[in-house]
Amino acid sequence: MADRVVAKIAAHAAREALDVLPPDAVPPHATVIVHHEVARVRVSLELDYPSDIGGQCAAVRHQVVQRVEALAGMEVPEVAVQVERLHSAQTRGAAQGRTQ
């Protein structure tokens, strides 16, 4: 199976694992290296702040492993989660308040 197909599965799984994305967030993106039916995955995502960042990253790792193993039939020994940006709910609310 092609790396890009597994990457799409992983990105979709990351979206499933996150309850809600921040309103202006870029959807999760995944890159994958497949070698001998083993997939190494890197997921980049944006999260709300404050939140349980560690818990959300763990949920993403778990969901990516489950979905890639189930849908692609590949072992996933490594899922690196990279938080690209934190979206502050307080800043978003303050910005909306100033524009009224």
C-alpha positions in Angstrom: 0.0 0.0 0.0 1.3 3.5 -0.9 2.6 5.8 1.8 0.1 8.5 0.8 -2.9 6.2 1.2 -1.7 5.2 4.7 -1.1 9.0 5.4 -4.8 9.7 4.5 -6.0 7.0 6.8 -3.8 8.4 9.7 -5.0 12.0 9.1 -8.6 10.9 9.1 -8.0 8.9 12.3 -6.4 11.9 14.0 -9.5 14.0 13.1 -11.7 11.3 14.6 -9.7 11.3 17.9 -10.1 15.0 18.5 -13.5 15.9 19.8 -13.6 19.4 18.3 -11.0 21.3 16.2 -10.5 25.0 17.0 -12.7 27.1 14.6 -9.8 28.4 12.5 -7.5 25.3 12.8 -6.0 23.5 9.8 -7.1 19.9 9.8 -4.6 17.3 11.0 -2.0 16.3 8.4 0.0 13.0 8.4 3.2 11.8 6.8 4.1 8.1 6.7 7.0 5.9 5.9 6.1 2.3 5.1 8.8 -0.4 5.1 7.9 -4.1 5.0 4.3 -3.7 6.2 5.4 -1.4 9.1 4.2 2.2 9.1 6.0 5.0 10.9 3.6 7.9 11.2 4.0 11.6 12.0 0.8 13.6 12.6 0.8 17.4 12.7 -2.2 19.1 14.3 -3.5 22.3 16.0 -5.3 22.3 19.4 -7.3 24.5 21.6 -5.6 26.0 24.6 -6.1 25.5 27.5 -6.9 21.9 27.2 -5.4 18.5 28.1 -2.8 18.5 25.4 -1.1 15.3 26.5 -4.5 13.5 26.7 -5.4 14.6 23.2 -2.1 13.6 21.8 -2.4 10.2 23.4 -5.9 9.8 22.0 -4.6 10.7 18.5 -1.8 8.1 18.8 -4.2 5.4 19.9 -6.7 6.1 17.2 -4.1 6.3 14.5 -2.6 2.9 15.5 -6.0 1.3 15.7 -7.2 2.6 12.3 -4.0 2.0 10.3 -3.7 -1.6 11.7 -7.4 -2.3 11.0 -7.7 -0.6 7.5 -4.2 -1.1 6.1 -3.2 -4.2 7.9 0.1 -2.7 9.0 2.0 -2.6 12.2 2.4 0.9 13.7 5.2 0.9 16.2 5.6 4.7 16.2 3.2 7.7 16.0 4.9 11.1 16.5 2.4 13.8 17.2 3.6 17.3 16.5 1.4 20.2 17.8 1.9 23.0 15.3 -0.2 25.6 16.9 -2.3 26.3 20.0 -5.5 28.3 19.6 -6.3 30.3 22.7 -10.0 30.4 23.5 -9.4 33.6 25.6 -7.7 35.4 22.8 -10.4 34.4 20.4 -13.1 35.7 22.8 -11.2 39.0 23.4 -10.7 39.6 19.7 -14.4 39.0 19.1 -15.3 41.4 21.9 -13.2 44.2 20.4 -14.8 44.0 17.0 -18.4 44.6 18.3 
